[in-house]
Amino acid sequence: MTALSLRNIAKRYGTQSVIEGLDLDIEQGEFVVLVGPSGCGKSTLLRMIAGLEDISGGDLMIANRRANDTPPQRRNIAMVFQSYALFPHMTVAQNIRFGPRVRREDPAEIDRRLRIAAETLNLTDYLERKPSELSGGQRQRVAMGRALVRDPSLFLFDEPLSNLDAKLRVQMRTEIKALHHKLRPTVVYVTHDQIEAMTMADRIVVMEGGRIAQVGRPLELYDNPANLFVAGFIGSPAMTFLPATTTGDCVSLSDGTHIPCATPGSGRKVIAAIRPETYARQPDGPITLTVALVEPTGPELHVFGTIAGTEVRVVLRDRDIPAPGAELRLSVAPGAVALFDPDTGLRL
């Protein structure tokens, strides 16, 4: 069953178009992440789904009903914000109960849902505390509990982990994903962090300039990016982009380096894209990397340098740290080289 459908959705501020002609279907129980750089329209789209922004064009369908003009409180949607938005003078229990109490729901039912939310989110021991007595992760759990007690048809998350430190972000994204596996709600989650998107999503929607650049499962986008934007955005470190020319069964770089791969004929200008972790040290490898800087991370070496005059980053599982100025001979499997049209940015 389709929980949410966007049909030719547009958002304009006067003559400025922020989102144009956007189409997307989200199925019941899916965890969909909207990801992209600042200004790509992902938060604006989320606010349009929530009813906090007017829709300039197209149709927003929630459970197969047009909801363009439905007020936010009647959309049966719960939203978790980046800032937690908790009442500082209320206890955890009072914060979680607040929405149902305002709607004058049955007190016994409110208490039942409070107990379930508290047990699900490990907040039972904190119900009488104020937000000031909680950690950042606990406050975010309270915000999620307030959403859970509404029993909504759709959960919206607007960069909920961006205020947390790195360790807490990892912990909370694991908890949110585990919660989704347990309850199977429909979730639309906005983030600028592509690692969050890769680790949490059933499907990722990559946005660029108010449009969808590509939709797919995390590893599908990682292994088969449809264009240069997705190839450069998904994956950390980002792909290496090398200007090249096809020469039959390989591509030729500007310094004459030949990298074996499947190519569409000969003499065509292309961008050869290679994931940093697919390089391998090989004494007689065809690729020469001139080392500029090395960052040991423990399990890996991140080697910064140049290949045929292009700045790149190469990830090696190696304990032998090369010195700046050294030249490393590398190889890469032919199937690991993706080719893109330099004019359109589309994959060949």
N, C-alpha and C positions, 0 to 999 in steps of 0.2 A: 504494500500500500504506500502511495506517495504522501508523505507528511507535509511537504512544502514544495510548491512549484513557482518558479519565477519565469515570466513570459515577457520578453522584450522590455525588461525593466529599465527605466531611465530616471536619472536625477539631474536636474539643472537648477542653477542659481542664476536667474536672469538669462543672459546669453552664454554663460559658462556651463559646459556639460561636464559633469563629474562622473556619471555612469551612463552608458548608452548601449541599448540593445542587448541586455544581459539575459541569458536563458540558463536555467539550472533546475534540476529535479533532485530532491533529497528524500530518500525512502524512510519509512518508519523504522526507528531504532538505529539509524546510521549516526556515526560520529564524523561530521564533515568539518574540515578546518579551512577557513579562508586565510590565505597567507599572501604576503606581498610587501613591497617597501612602503614607507610612509607616503601618504598621498595617493595610493592606488585605488582607494574607494572601498576598502574592506569594512572599515568601521561604519561608514555611511550606509553601506548595504545592510549591515546588521541592525542599525537604527531604523532603517526602513521596514525591515521585517518586524521589529518590535513595535512599530507605530509611532516612534519618536521623531521620524522625519517623514514629510509628505512625499508621495511618489509622483514624479512628473509625467511618467508614461509607462504603459505596460500593465500587466496584471500580476498581483500577488495572490496566490492560492494557498490557503491553509486548510488541510484536510478536504481538498477539492471544493472549497468555498472561497469566493473572491473576498479578499480582506482589505483592499486598498483603503476603504473608508471606515473600516471597523476601528473604534478607539482602542488604545493599548490594553485597557483593563478588561476588554471583552475578547481578546485574542487567545486567552489561556496560554500565555507565554510567561516564562520566568527568566529574568536576566541577571547575570552575575557580572558586576562591574570591576574594573581595575582598582578602584579606590575603596572597595569593600562596602562603603555607604552604610555603616552601622551607626545606630544611635548610641552615643557614648554614655548617656545617663541610664540606659537600660541594661539589664542582665542579658546573658546569652539566650536564656529561655524567652525573655520578653522580646528580644530582637527577632527570634525565629517565629514567635506567635503573632507578631505585629500585623502582618498582612491579613491572615484569616480573621483576626479580631476586628480589624477595620471593616472587613466585609460581613461581619456579624454572623460568622459560621458557628456551628454547634460547638460549645466549649469542650465537650467530651471528645468530639472528633478532632478538634485542634490538639488536645493533649495527647491523643493516640498518635497522631502524625508527628508531633514533637518528639515523642519517645522513639519512634522509628528512625527519624532523621538523626537524632542524637546518637543512637546506637550505630547507625550506618556510618556516621562521620567521626566516631570516637569522641563525642563531645559530652557524654553523660556526666563526667566528673567536673565539667566546667559550666554547667547550666546556670549557676548562681553568680558567676563572675561577670565583671564588666569588661568591655572590649580592651580597656587600658591594661588589664591584667593578663592579656593573652599575647602570644607570639603572632607574627605575621601569618604564618601558616594556619594557626588556629582561627584567626579572624577570617581568613578566606574560607575555612570550613563553615564558620557561622553564616557567612554570606551564601554559601551553597545550601546550608540547611534551610535558610529562609526561602530559597527557591524550591527545595524539595517538598516542603509542607504544602505548597500550592498544588502539587500533583499536576503539573502542566503537561500539555501535549508537546511542548517544544522548549528546550533549554537554550539560551543564548549566553555565550561567554565572550566578554570584550576584554582581551588581553589580561586575564585575571592573575597571571603570575609575574607580571612585569615589575611589581614592587617588592618582590622577594629576592633574597640573595641566591647565589647559584646553587647551593646545596638544597635549600628549601624548594627551589623551582623543580629540581629533579625529583624530590620527594613528592611534591604536590601533583606533578603531572602523572606520576605513577598511581597516586591515589585516585585522581580523577578518572584515569583510564580503567582502573579496577572497579570503580563505582559504576562506570558505564557498562562494563561486562556483567555486573551483578543486576542492575536495574533495567538495562537496555532502553533508556530514553532516547529520543531524537535530539541530537546536539548540533548546534552550529557554533563554532569556536573561532574567534579571530585572534591572530597573533602575527607579529612581524618576524618571529623566531622560527626559522625553517626546521631546526632540530625538534622543537615542540611539535611542529606539524608532522614531521616524519615519524616520531615516536608514538603519537596519540591517534592519528586519523585513520578511519576506514578509507576515506577518500580525501584528497587535497584539491582545493580550488586555488590555483595560482593566478593572482590578479596583477594586471599591469595597466596603468592609465585608465582605470574605470572599466576595463574589459577583462574577460577571462582568457588567459594565455594558454592554459591547459588544465584539464581535470583528469584525475586518475588516482589509483592506489599509490601509496608512497614509493614502493620499489619500482612500480611502472614508470613513474615520473623520473626517478633516479636513473634507471637503466635506459629509458627511451624518451628523453626530453624532445618535445616537438619543435622547439625553436631555441635560439641562442639565449633569450631571456630566461627561460626555465632552466636551461643547462647551467647558466651562471648563478641562478638563485638557489636552486635545490642542490644541496650537498655542501659540506663544510670539511675541509677547504673546497673552494669552488673549482670547477673544471679549468684545465689549461686550454687556452685558445691560441692556436698557431696558424697564421696565414700560410697557405700552401697552394700548390698546383697539382692536379691529378696527372699521373703518368702511368696509366694502365692498372697495374696491380699494387700501386703504392701512391703516396703523396710526397711531393718534393718541397722542402722548405727553402727559404731564401738563401741559405748557405750551402745548398746542395744536398742536405741530409734527406735520405729516402726512408720513409716509414711505411712498412707493408700494411695494406688494408684494402678492402673492397672499394672500388671507386667507379663512378659513372663515366667511363671513357677516359680520354686524355686531354690535357690542355685546358681544363676548367679551373678557374679560381675558386677556392673553397676556404672555409675555416675548419681546421682539424681540431676537434675537442677531445681531450683525454682526461679521465679522472686521475687526480694526483696519486691515489693509492694503487693504480694499475701499472705504474712504472716499476721496473725491476733492474737492479744492478747486473750488468753483464759485461765482462771484459772486452768483448768484441761487438757490443751493441751498436746499433746504427745512430743512436741519439747521443749528442754531447751536451751535458749540462755544466755550465760554468758556475761554481758555487759562490754566492755572495754572503749568505748567513745560514746558520743551522740552529734550529730550536729543538733540543731533546725534550720529549714529553713523557718519557718513561718507556712505554711500549713502542713508541715510534720516533723517527727523526723527521722533522719538517724542514726540508731543504729549500731555501729560497735562492734563485739564481736566474740565469737566462739560457734559453734554447733558441738558437738562430736569431739572437738579438731580442727575443720576446721574454719579458719577465714572467716567471712561472713559480709555482710551488709544487714540490714533489714530496710524497710521503713514503718513507722507506721503513720497513721493519728490520732495523740494522743497529748494531752496537758500535760500529766503526764510524766515528764522527769525522767527516772530511773538513779540511781547513778552508777558510775563505780563499778564493782564487783557484782552488783545485778543480780539475775537470773529471766529471764522472761519466762513464759510458753506460747508457741505459738502453733497455728494450721495452717494447710494449706489445701485447698480443694484438694481432690484426683486428679481432672482433671488439677490442676495447676502444677503437678509434671511431668517433662519430663525425660525420661531415655535414656542414651547414653552408647554405648559400650566403655569401657575405653581403648581398644586396637586400634580400628579403628576410634573412635571419632564420629561414625555415630549414628543417632537417632534410637532407637529400636521401 
